[in-house]
Amino acid sequence: MRQDQLDIPPALAEDLDRKGLEFLADLLQVHVRRHPRSVEALAELGHALTRLGRIPEGLEVDRQLVRLVPDNPTVHYNLACSLALAGHTDESLDALEAAVDLGYDDTQFLREDDDLDTLRGEVRFERLLKRLEAGAPAP
């Protein structure tokens, strides 16, 4: 074992990662309370909450981001992910279509993103993928 490596059991490493993420989420929540229009902090908070499995809280943050920066394709994409994780298929597809209409074009990531697993097989999702692959403009 190298001197700069610790031999940490996987369960402990996972627990430490979670505690670190919880600390980050708490810290970001304090910052956002003081600076409610901080797009960067809100984006990080939404991501942290989602990774912690706190989907309803992450979803509310994503909705707030869409209100703050409605022309940003990434915030619409992240909203689509949160909605999909929360089981809101139609609303998720609406947000995903908005993201693409605003310029989101990472077809590969869209195909592989686990957050969107519940959308796979949906006609609208498959149609959106085909539109992106064809490079078709927004309708």
C-alpha positions as CSV (number, residue, x, y, z in Angstrom):
1,M,0.0,0.0,0.0
2,R,1.3,3.5,-0.9
3,Q,1.8,5.9,2.0
4,D,-0.8,8.3,0.6
5,Q,-3.5,5.7,0.4
6,L,-5.7,4.6,3.3
7,D,-7.1,1.1,3.4
8,I,-10.7,2.1,4.1
9,P,-13.4,-0.5,4.0
10,P,-16.0,0.2,1.3
11,A,-18.9,0.6,3.7
12,L,-17.0,3.2,5.7
13,A,-15.9,5.0,2.5
14,E,-19.6,5.1,1.4
15,D,-20.7,6.4,4.8
16,L,-18.0,9.1,4.7
17,D,-19.0,10.2,1.2
18,R,-22.6,10.5,2.3
19,K,-21.7,12.5,5.3
20,G,-19.6,14.8,3.2
21,L,-22.4,15.2,0.7
22,E,-24.9,16.0,3.6
23,F,-22.5,18.6,4.9
24,L,-22.2,20.1,1.5
25,A,-26.0,20.2,1.1
26,D,-26.3,21.9,4.5
27,L,-23.7,24.4,3.7
28,L,-25.3,25.2,0.4
29,Q,-28.7,25.6,2.0
30,V,-27.3,28.2,4.3
31,H,-25.7,30.0,1.4
32,V,-28.9,29.9,-0.7
33,R,-30.9,31.3,2.2
34,R,-28.6,34.3,2.2
35,H,-28.3,34.5,-1.6
36,P,-31.5,33.1,-3.0
37,R,-30.6,34.1,-6.6
38,S,-27.2,32.3,-6.6
39,V,-27.6,30.1,-9.6
40,E,-24.3,28.3,-9.1
41,A,-25.1,27.5,-5.5
42,L,-28.7,26.4,-6.3
43,A,-27.4,24.1,-9.1
44,E,-24.9,22.5,-6.7
45,L,-27.6,22.2,-4.0
46,G,-30.0,20.5,-6.4
47,H,-27.3,18.0,-7.5
48,A,-26.3,17.2,-3.9
49,L,-29.9,16.7,-2.8
50,T,-30.6,14.4,-5.7
51,R,-27.5,12.4,-5.0
52,L,-28.7,12.1,-1.4
53,G,-32.0,10.7,-2.6
54,R,-33.9,13.8,-1.4
55,I,-35.8,14.0,-4.7
56,P,-38.6,16.3,-3.7
57,E,-36.2,18.9,-2.3
58,G,-34.0,18.6,-5.4
59,L,-37.0,19.0,-7.6
60,E,-38.0,22.2,-5.8
61,V,-34.5,23.6,-6.3
62,D,-34.6,22.7,-10.0
63,R,-38.0,24.4,-10.4
64,Q,-36.5,27.5,-8.7
65,L,-33.6,27.5,-11.1
66,V,-35.9,27.3,-14.1
67,R,-37.7,30.4,-12.8
68,L,-34.4,32.2,-12.3
69,V,-32.8,31.3,-15.7
70,P,-35.7,30.1,-18.0
71,D,-33.5,30.3,-21.1
72,N,-30.8,27.9,-19.8
73,P,-31.1,24.4,-21.4
74,T,-29.1,22.7,-18.6
75,V,-31.5,23.8,-15.9
76,H,-34.4,22.4,-17.9
77,Y,-32.5,19.2,-18.4
78,N,-31.8,18.9,-14.7
79,L,-35.5,19.6,-14.0
80,A,-36.4,16.8,-16.4
81,C,-34.1,14.5,-14.5
82,S,-35.7,15.3,-11.2
83,L,-39.2,15.0,-12.5
84,A,-38.3,11.6,-14.0
85,L,-36.9,10.4,-10.7
86,A,-40.0,11.6,-9.0
87,G,-42.2,9.6,-11.4
88,H,-43.7,12.6,-13.3
89,T,-43.2,11.3,-16.8
90,D,-45.2,13.7,-18.8
91,E,-43.9,16.8,-17.0
92,S,-40.3,15.4,-17.3
93,L,-40.7,15.0,-21.1
94,D,-42.1,18.6,-21.3
95,A,-38.9,19.8,-19.5
96,L,-36.7,17.7,-21.6
97,E,-38.3,19.0,-24.8
98,A,-37.8,22.5,-23.5
99,A,-34.1,21.8,-22.9
100,V,-33.7,20.6,-26.4
101,D,-35.7,23.5,-27.8
102,L,-33.3,25.8,-25.9
103,G,-30.2,24.1,-27.4
104,Y,-29.4,21.0,-25.3
105,D,-27.8,18.6,-27.8
106,D,-25.8,16.0,-25.9
107,T,-27.5,12.9,-27.3
108,Q,-25.0,10.5,-25.9
109,F,-25.5,11.7,-22.3
110,L,-29.3,11.8,-22.8
111,R,-29.2,8.1,-23.9
112,E,-27.0,7.0,-20.9
113,D,-28.3,9.2,-18.1
114,D,-29.7,6.9,-15.4
115,D,-31.9,9.6,-14.1
116,L,-34.0,9.3,-17.2
117,D,-34.4,5.5,-17.1
118,T,-38.2,5.8,-16.5
119,L,-38.5,7.7,-19.8
120,R,-36.9,4.9,-21.9
121,G,-39.5,3.4,-24.2
122,E,-41.8,6.4,-24.0
123,V,-42.7,7.5,-27.6
124,R,-42.0,11.1,-26.9
125,F,-38.5,10.3,-25.5
126,E,-37.7,8.1,-28.5
127,R,-39.0,10.8,-30.9
128,L,-36.8,13.4,-29.1
129,L,-33.7,11.2,-29.4
130,K,-34.4,10.8,-33.2
131,R,-34.8,14.5,-33.6
132,L,-31.5,15.2,-31.8
133,E,-29.7,12.5,-33.8
134,A,-31.0,14.0,-37.0
135,G,-29.9,17.5,-35.9
136,A,-33.4,18.7,-36.5
137,P,-34.3,22.2,-35.3
138,A,-36.9,22.9,-32.7
139,P,-40.5,22.5,-34.0
